[in-house]
Structures are given as structure tokens and as C-alpha cells.
Amino acid sequence: MNHKARYLFLIFLLPMFLFAQASDNESSDPPRAFDNLSLGMSYDALLDALAESSYFIYRGRPDVSMLDPLDRTTIEVRGAGFVYRGFFTFYEDQLYSMSIVLHEARLDYFTLWRTLQERYGDPQAINPKHSVWENETTRLSLEQPATLKYLDKTTFNKLLDRSNTDKSALDRSRDRFLEQL
């Protein structure tokens, strides 16, 4: 092969090689679902999905569900197989947070991290306690011990705003009370 042919060969193949490398490192958006459970589901839809899921032992509506001051409802469900437990939090009848606690003896943190990194690219944030993959609407975090957390960022930000507003009202109320002393 002469020098000119090698040069043309490199000019045409090098861009294809670089493009292939770049596309291998591209990441996809973090998921909004685990199994058949998806952020944004209604309370009743989640209960139906839990009944069908092979990862959870769901035996019907909970006897007790927790309601906090921000009108969030949380239910807890025992897991099966690789899943130890699941926590599902709703606001305005929409699932906005899922925490899936895994059996570390069956599935270790590093294997989970490597799988998520291969599927969704490098995390946007990483430290010894957790790694985070996110886009504009969804946040997926892998936390120690092996726990997957899915979060609807739109609803979460709405709750943060509401919490800050409620705190300001509480501060004003406390100030008015103290003025009466």
C-alpha cells in the first residue's frame, strides 16, 4: 500500500472510529420505572402493579399508610428474590418516589453500579455513599447499602417549594407569637 492510499484510508476510517467511540460512551436517560412500577402512577394503579410483580409480596391494601404534613402518602411492601423491601411515596395521588432496597447478599453494590454505568453512562454525581444519574424530569440514585431510588424531580421540586413556603409561614407565626410575650 503506498503512502497516499494509507493517508486516504486514515482520513476515511478515523472519523468512523471516533464516531463509534463517542457513541459507545453516550448515555441514555435514567428510567422512570422498575419492573411494572412507574413514577407518575396513581395509588390504585401501583397497588394493582404490585399484585402482579414478582419482586414484591403484596397481599392487598395496607392496613395503615402514613400521611405526613405535606399530604404525602407512603406505603411499604416486603420484597421477594433480589428485593428486600420497597417504599413508595405519593403526592396528589401520583407516585413520585420509589426506594427499592435490595438484598446485598444476592446482589452487591458494585455489580449494580457497573450495570447502571454501562446502561446510563457515567453518573452526574458520585461519592462513597451514592451515585446519581438524572435528567430534567427523573433522578435515579444508587445508595449504600444497595438501594435504588427513583424520583420524579418535577413533583419533588414542587414539594420543596411548598415546604419552603410553609416554613416561612411558620416563622412568621412564631414571630407573632413571640411578640405577644
RODO-2510 file (C-alpha; in nm, 4 decimals, decimal comma):
residues 181
     n   res          X          Y          Z
     1     m     0,0000     0,0000     0,0000
     2     n     0,1517     0,3312    -0,0978
     3     h     0,1733     0,6374     0,1221
     4     k    -0,1174     0,8181    -0,0481
     5     a    -0,3510     0,5175    -0,0131
     6     r    -0,2667     0,4883     0,3587
     7     y    -0,3352     0,8564     0,4071
     8     l    -0,6774     0,8313     0,2357
     9     f    -0,7521     0,5161     0,4331
    10     l    -0,6850     0,7008     0,7613
    11     i    -0,8892     1,0037     0,6552
    12     f    -1,1970     0,7900     0,5941
    13     l    -1,1606     0,5388     0,8780
    14     l    -1,0503     0,7689     1,1580
    15     p    -1,3790     0,9669     1,1681
    16     m    -1,5783     0,6409     1,1675
    17     f    -1,3647     0,5057     1,4533
    18     l    -1,4036     0,8262     1,6561
    19     f    -1,7789     0,8306     1,5945
    20     a    -1,8067     0,4698     1,7114
    21     q    -1,6102     0,5507     2,0284
    22     a    -1,8276     0,8550     2,1022
    23     s    -2,1497     0,6620     2,0538
    24     d    -2,0283     0,3885     2,2925
    25     n    -1,9863     0,6469     2,5692
    26     e    -2,3211     0,8165     2,5169
    27     s    -2,5683     0,7711     2,7966
    28     s    -2,9400     0,7266     2,7929
    29     d    -3,1920     0,8851     3,0244
    30     p    -3,2419     0,7223     3,3626
    31     p    -3,5519     0,5035     3,3842
    32     r    -3,8796     0,6129     3,5407
    33     a    -3,9809     0,2543     3,6122
    34     f    -3,8747    -0,0572     3,7956
    35     d    -4,0403    -0,3761     3,6715
    36     n    -4,4027    -0,2733     3,6065
    37     l    -4,3943     0,0094     3,8646
    38     s    -4,3571     0,3579     3,7199
    39     l    -4,3258     0,7110     3,8533
    40     g    -4,6488     0,9013     3,7929
    41     m    -4,8775     0,6028     3,8594
    42     s    -5,1857     0,6567     4,0716
    43     y    -5,2118     0,4909     4,4131
    44     d    -5,4612     0,2308     4,2871
    45     a    -5,2571     0,1591     3,9724
    46     l    -4,9475     0,0978     4,1845
    47     l    -5,1354    -0,1420     4,4120
    48     d    -5,2524    -0,3378     4,1046
    49     a    -4,8973    -0,3420     3,9650
    50     l    -4,7556    -0,4612     4,2989
    51     a    -5,0036    -0,7503     4,2980
    52     e    -4,8653    -0,8585     3,9571
    53     s    -4,4957    -0,8009     4,0340
    54     s    -4,2748    -1,0987     4,1102
    55     y    -4,0368    -0,8730     4,3071
    56     f    -4,2813    -0,7870     4,5859
    57     i    -4,5003    -0,9810     4,8255
    58     y    -4,8170    -0,7774     4,8150
    59     r    -5,1240    -0,9072     4,9954
    60     g    -5,3784    -0,6342     4,9398
    61     r    -5,4332    -0,2809     5,0567
    62     p    -5,2208    -0,1812     5,3538
    63     d    -5,3854    -0,1678     5,6936
    64     v    -5,2023     0,1558     5,7614
    65     s    -5,0493     0,4106     5,5306
    66     m    -4,8511     0,7064     5,6565
    67     l    -4,9611     1,0617     5,5787
    68     d    -4,7191     1,3404     5,6603
    69     p    -4,7726     1,7174     5,6984
    70     l    -4,7147     1,7734     5,3243
    71     d    -5,0006     1,5353     5,2353
    72     r    -4,7640     1,2682     5,1102
    73     t    -4,8662     0,9054     5,1477
    74     t    -4,6040     0,6339     5,1844
    75     i    -4,6553     0,2610     5,1677
    76     e    -4,4021    -0,0108     5,2407
    77     v    -4,4043    -0,3539     5,0793
    78     r    -4,1931    -0,6600     5,1551
    79     g    -3,9781    -0,7782     4,8681
    80     a    -3,9022    -1,1140     4,7107
    81     g    -3,5932    -1,2512     4,5394
    82     f    -3,3340    -0,9761     4,4972
    83     v    -3,5623    -0,7128     4,6514
    84     y    -3,5698    -0,6849     5,0295
    85     r    -3,8250    -0,4038     5,0624
    86     g    -3,9904    -0,1252     4,8666
    87     f    -4,1076     0,2196     4,9773
    88     f    -4,3478     0,4114     4,7531
    89     t    -4,4400     0,7746     4,8155
    90     f    -4,7311     0,9619     4,6589
    91     y    -4,8253     1,3248     4,6363
    92     e    -5,1629     1,4272     4,4942
    93     d    -5,2310     1,0595     4,4085
    94     q    -4,9189     1,0307     4,1915
    95     l    -4,6197     0,8107     4,2671
    96     y    -4,3200     1,0422     4,2788
    97     s    -4,0646     0,8404     4,4755
    98     m    -3,9679     0,4725     4,4808
    99     s    -3,6974     0,3296     4,7042
   100     i    -3,6052    -0,0295     4,6287
   101     v    -3,3863    -0,1854     4,8992
   102     l    -3,2025    -0,4879     4,7611
   103     h    -3,0583    -0,7981     4,9295
   104     e    -2,6860    -0,7223     4,9282
   105     a    -2,6026    -1,0880     4,9831
   106     r    -2,7692    -1,1635     4,6485
   107     l    -2,6730    -0,8526     4,4507
   108     d    -2,3803    -0,6356     4,5530
   109     y    -2,3453    -0,2585     4,5212
   110     f    -2,0562    -0,2708     4,2727
   111     t    -2,2430    -0,5010     4,0324
   112     l    -2,5412    -0,2648     4,0425
   113     w    -2,3168     0,0384     3,9892
   114     r    -2,1374    -0,1197     3,6939
   115     t    -2,4682    -0,2210     3,5330
   116     l    -2,6137     0,1297     3,5718
   117     q    -2,2941     0,2886     3,4436
   118     e    -2,2926     0,0663     3,1349
   119     r    -2,6592     0,1341     3,0664
   120     y    -2,6883     0,5069     3,1526
   121     g    -2,3306     0,6311     3,1262
   122     d    -2,1197     0,7883     3,3961
   123     p    -2,3177     0,9274     3,6886
   124     q    -2,3611     1,3043     3,7139
   125     a    -2,2667     1,2875     4,0827
   126     i    -2,0663     1,0279     4,2683
   127     n    -1,9310     0,9890     4,6196
   128     p    -1,8707     0,6917     4,8525
   129     k    -2,2337     0,6908     4,9689
   130     h    -2,4225     0,7236     4,6396
   131     s    -2,4140     0,7775     4,2639
   132     v    -2,6727     0,9805     4,0724
   133     w    -2,7981     0,9626     3,7144
   134     e    -3,0522     1,2271     3,6187
   135     n    -3,2166     1,4336     3,3508
   136     e    -3,4671     1,7202     3,3674
   137     t    -3,7523     1,5045     3,5000
   138     t    -3,6031     1,1979     3,6666
   139     r    -3,3332     1,1203     3,9195
   140     l    -3,2034     0,7672     3,9764
   141     s    -2,9632     0,7150     4,2625
   142     l    -2,7811     0,4077     4,3810
   143     e    -2,7079     0,4360     4,7514
   144     q    -2,5196     0,2334     5,0104
   145     p    -2,6310    -0,0237     5,1147
   146     a    -2,7677    -0,1446     4,7806
   147     t    -3,0729     0,0795     4,7389
   148     l    -3,2184     0,2152     4,4152
   149     k    -3,4103     0,5412     4,4446
   150     y    -3,6270     0,6744     4,1636
   151     l    -3,7517     1,0323     4,1940
   152     d    -3,9845     1,2487     3,9852
   153     k    -3,7958     1,5788     4,0030
   154     t    -4,0922     1,7938     3,8985
   155     t    -4,3061     1,6793     4,1907
   156     f    -4,0103     1,6841     4,4283
   157     n    -3,9298     2,0457     4,3377
   158     k    -4,2961     2,1379     4,3889
   159     l    -4,2788     1,9842     4,7366
   160     l    -3,9566     2,1718     4,8131
   161     d    -4,1218     2,4999     4,7157
   162     r    -4,4236     2,4172     4,9295
   163     s    -4,2027     2,3185     5,2219
   164     n    -4,0130     2,6482     5,1999
   165     t    -4,3419     2,8407     5,1846
   166     d    -4,4795     2,6505     5,4842
   167     k    -4,1576     2,7168     5,6748
   168     s    -4,1825     3,0915     5,6065
   169     a    -4,5423     3,0940     5,7303
   170     l    -4,4353     2,9051     6,0414
   171     d    -4,1546     3,1539     6,1028
   172     r    -4,3973     3,4486     6,0719
   173     s    -4,6445     3,2783     6,3044
   174     r    -4,3697     3,2116     6,5597
   175     d    -4,2570     3,5762     6,5403
   176     r    -4,6141     3,6984     6,6007
   177     f    -4,6462     3,4634     6,8972
   178     l    -4,3181     3,5837     7,0463
   179     e    -4,4298     3,9460     7,0043
   180     q    -4,7231     3,8679     7,2367
   181     l    -4,4898     3,7780     7,5247
***
